[in-house]
Amino acid sequence: MTEVNWPYLTPGIPDACFRREEGVPLTKEEVRILTLAKARLAPGQTVYDIGTGTGSLTVEAARLITPGQVYAIEKEPLALALTQANVNRFGLENVKFVEGTAPAALADLPAPNRVLVGGSGGELMGILEVCLQKLEPGGRLVLNAVTWETLQGGLDFAQRYGVAAEVICVNVARLTTAGRRQLWSAMNPVYIITLTR
């Protein structure tokens, strides 16, 4: 795919602009917009994107925090390669790629201002504990949960460590064409959990 010239500063790059592969998750445009808004990104920040999938959040965050740095952490080689390909498509130079499993892969990284968690690989509590320890004062951690267990894990963590938590449930339906008619096609709900240090 060719390089993308996306001139807009607002988040919400269309899903079709990202290279995709079967079996590698993509944070959908509408969910991405709200996730980035909840993160409250600003130029110069250090951001972790844990479980990057195709890298759509990595790309959008890198554009919003320039000259800051995004650390894209992903354990699956195919997903990390997709993230790299999508970062390159947008001509971004402020992303460092970390292949490995969190939380161990976070050990040598600098303290973040913001953390985005899209995938935890069953290590949610360990990831959140390490991120809370490393997070700069006033930092924010935004977790996208598609399962009840991940939602509950995020809430249990907030209660256990006395961290302020805000949760929204995002239900999005897109208008699609089926033959000569149009109908609404609902996407799976996503819970966005924001934890503030």
PyMOL commands that set and color helices and strands:
alter all, ss='L'
color gray80, all
select helices_A, chain A and resi 15-17+29-39+56-65+77-89+104-106+124-134+148-161
alter helices_A, ss='H'
color red, helices_A
select strands_A, chain A and resi 46-50+69-74+95-99+114-117+140-145+164-170+173-178+181-186+190-196
alter strands_A, ss='S'
color yellow, strands_A
deselect
rebuild
show_as cartoon
